[in-house]
Amino acid sequence: MKDSITYRLPFAVMLVLGVFMMVQYYIPASPVVSARDMLLQWKQPLNGFIILLAIGGVAAVHVRKVWKQQKRWGYSVVTLVSMFAMIAAGMVGGMEEGSVFSDWFKYLISPIEATMFSLLAFFVASAAFRAFRARSTAATILLVSAAVVMLALIPSVANHIPIIAQLSDFILKYPNTAAKRAILIGISLGAISVALKTIFGVDRTLLERSR
């Protein structure tokens, strides 16, 4: 009986709240709006609780790795020290400009992020080189389009060969925008499908893991 309650209660709450948040868009009555605003206010502390759970999960994984001295456990030590040092700096000294937290973020985290993105640029260039090989019609179109767009970004080429800039503008404005919108529509439909399956109990993977 206890397992049944712990399994069905989260599903019932998720079903009720999910259906309510879907239908409230079509019922602009005052009680419905008030209930929606109240649920949105509840979401803020819940988000904070979820962040705490995420921090606890990350910390638990790295503490376990350090305790068992698994492979590359030294990186876990650095991760734990850095994470809790940033948390302590933010809680003690605040996060305003000139604080320790702000200085660490500006002079440590930002350069590290810039370094990571700089390294990723080489991987992107390598992947682009492999993808732009004209082995098929689609690869040839991709190669020509990418070459036109990249050449248009060079001021000397764009100024002396205006047709390159015009072709680049056409590619970015029409085929590229159409492809981006199609991808966004596909992502939206997929997200809606996953949400509906979760809300109506078709996909119960999350609840199964909590049992």
N, C-alpha and C positions, 0 to 999 in steps of 0.2 A: 504493500500500500504506500509505503514511504517513497519507494522508487517511482511509483506511478505519479505521485504528487510532484516530486522534484522534476519529473520529466514533462508532465503535462502543464504545470503552472507556468514555466517560462514560455512555452508555446502559446498558451492562452493569452498571456500578457502581450506577447509579440504580435499575435493575430489581431487583438483588439486595437492596440495602438497603431499598428501598420494600416489597418483598414480605416481607422479614424483619420489619420494624417492624409490618406488618399482622398477621402470623400469631403474633407473640410474645405477643400478648394471650391467645391460646388455648392456649399451651404454657407452663405455669408451672414448667417443669423448671429445675434449678439452672444448667446450662450456658447455657440460653437467657437466663435472667435476668442472668447475668454478662455475656454478650455485649451485651445491651440496655443495661446500666449503663455498659459501656465505650463504646458508641456515643454514649450521652447525654453522657458526659464529653468525648468528642471534639467534640461539638457546640459546647461553650463556646469553644474557640479558633477554631473555624470561624466562629462568629458574630462574633468580634472581627475576623477576616480579612475577612469580608463588609462589616463597618462601615468598615474601612480602604479597601476597594475603592469603597464608596459615597462616602466623603470624597474619595478621589482622583478619582472621576468628576465630582463636583460642582465640585471645584477646577479640573479640566481644562476643563470647559465655561466657567467664568467667566474663567479665564486666557486662553482663546482669544478670548473676547468682548472682554476688555480689550486684548489684543495687536492685534486687528484693529479696535479702536475701533468696534465695532458699536453699534447703537442702544441707548441707555441703559446704556452700559458703565460709567458712574459707579456705578450700583447694584451692579455686579459687584465693583468695587473695595471698596465698603463690605462686601459679603458676604464677600469673601476676608479682609479685615482683621479683621472680627468673628469669623469662624470660627477663624482661626489664633490670634487673641488669646485666645479662650476655651480653646482646646486648650493653649496655652502656660501660661495661668494655672492650669489644672487640673493640669498635669504638674509645674509648679514649686512652686506653693503648696498643692497639695492641694484637696480639695473639701469639707472639713469646715466647720462653722458658723464664720463670722468670717473665712474666707479671702477672697482677692480673687475667686476663682471664684464663691463663694457670694454675695458682695455684688453682683457683676455680674448674677448670675442673679436675685437678689431685687429689685434696684433698676433694672435695665434690661430684662431679658427679660420678667419678670412684668408690668410696666406696659405693655410693647408688646403682649403677648398680650391683656391686658385691653382695650386700645384696639382691637385687631383684632376681638375678639368683640363689642365695643360697636358697631363699624361693621357687623358682620354682622347685628346685631339689626335694623337698618333694612332690609336686604335681605330678611330673613326676614319682617318685617312687610309689606313690599311684595308678596312672593310670596304670603303668606297672604291679603292683600286680594284679589289676583287669583284665588286658588283658591277663596275662600269666596263667590264670586258664585253665587247660586242659579240657575244656568242649566239644571240637570238634577236628577234625583232624588238621585243620589249627592252632588252638590255641596250640595244642600239638607241632606241628612243630616250631611255634614261641617260645614256652617255651624252647624247647631243644636247638634251635639255640642261643637264648639269653644266656642260661646257659653256653653253650660252649664258646661263645665269652667272657663273663664276667670272666669265670674261666681262660681263656688264658691270661687275663690281670694281673693275679696274678703271680708274678715271680716264686714263689716256685712251683706252680702247673705247669706252662709252662716248668720249668726246669726238674722236675721229671716225668712228663707225657707228653712227646713230641707230642703224637698223638693229645692231646687237642689243642696244638698250631697249628698243621698242619690242623686240622679240622676248627679251627677259621680262619686261613688264607684262606682256601678254601671257607668258607662261605662269608667272606668279599670280596674276589676277584671275585667270580663268581655269586652266587645267589644275593648277596647284590648289586653288581655293575649292574647286569642286571635289577634288580628292580628299582634302581635309574635312570638308563637310560630310562626305560619305563616311569617312572613318569615324567622325564624331557621332553621326547617326547610328552607325553600327555599335559603337561603344554604349550609347544611350539605350538602345534596344536590349543589348546584353545585360546592362545593369538593371533595367526594368524587369527583365526575365528572371534574373537571379533573385531580385528583391521579392517578386511575386511568388516564386517557388519557396523562398524562405518563410514569407509571411503566411502562406496558406498550407505550409507543412509538407509540400512536395519534396523539398530537400531538407532533411533533418540531420545532416552531418554534424552541424554545430551542437545540436542537442544531444546527439549520440555520444559525442566526445565528452560531454559534461556528466554523463551518467556514471 
